[in-house]
Amino acid sequence: MNLHGKFREYFALTFFVLIFALAGCESPSRPPEQPLVPVTVAEVQEYSGAEGVNYSASIVPYQQVPVAFKSAGYVTSILQRKGVDGRVRNLQQGDWVKTGTVLATVRQSDYRDALNQYKGQLEQAKAGAEKSNQDFGRAQALYKANAMTQSDYDAAKAQYDSSQGTVATAQAAVAQAEQSLADCEVRAPFDAQVLSRNIELGALVGSGTTAFTIGETQTVKAIFGIPDTVLSAVTLGKKQAVQTETYPQSFMGQITAIAPQADQKSRTFQVEVTLPNPQGLLKSGMVATLVLGQARLSVPLMVVPISAIVSSGVGAGAGAGTGDGTKTFSVFVAEHDGEKDVARRRTVQPGAAFGNMVAVTKGVSVGDRVLVNGATLVNDGQAIRVIQ
């Protein structure tokens, strides 16, 4: 290889070395910045308005009765209804029934045979009474004509009276047998919803056995107890709002009953609020809450929107509880950090609710900006973008 060729080879090698050296000196590419989480905020406020007292109430049907058999026997039929799967089934809880609807029956053949027997005895009694009536008529005629002694007349009259009593007894037996036959059927005493069914086909039931429990649930009652110090806050006919954890809306009712004396154990007075329930949203056994009283707060409280409260385990910065299984609650406060805003987690203790606001203690001050929308999407110290 000549000198010119060696020079070209040396020049090419130097060129590639310089290229790789320059490439190694370049700074690594910076990762793209994460977009700021958009949030909305609300200021911590001071509340000094009215404070009511919360009471817990139980929802019960307006009226509820057990429907029982009066005649004993084997259950031979139960009212049939079409289920959601299209198949015919026995009447069950949740079904609606109309007044007079036959809900179930026991075997009627024994009661029908007894009725026929009593009807036969009644016919015999009527025949005997007819003969005694004719005999007594003749006795009266003979006695008036002095052709019958007093003792024979008295005997004819006694026989007539006895036959009339026999007819009356037979008629009563027939009426009782007819009623027993009718009592083989259990009927709905009013328009109602079936709350429970306690029988099955073929079961042997006795007199007084409860077949169904039904209730009128188109109207319901919220029942709760209050101390005597709150009696002045309830009056008959007063409108009263009732709330449940199931539904966001309130249900407006009317106070319809106040117990005249306190319960001996709890020392509270029972109060009933009657609530219309046309859509059947309120179910028997539900727990409801209501607020009584309008006293003003003695000390103002700091309040934040309920949506600003996050519990432990919500969001990466919400914390993980206290370690002993107790939940902790937090809010995120928007703070200025140079030219940007960041979210800072503050531990708080929620208190009483006032509409859509909730009282909090420690961790925040009046005027702090708490995250309302987006609080569950941020971490402690994460940059955010506050929007209106």
Order of alpha helices (4+ residues) and beta strands (2+ residues): alpha-beta-beta-beta-beta-beta-beta-beta-beta-alpha-alpha-beta-beta-beta-beta-beta-beta-beta-beta-beta-beta-beta-beta-beta-beta-beta
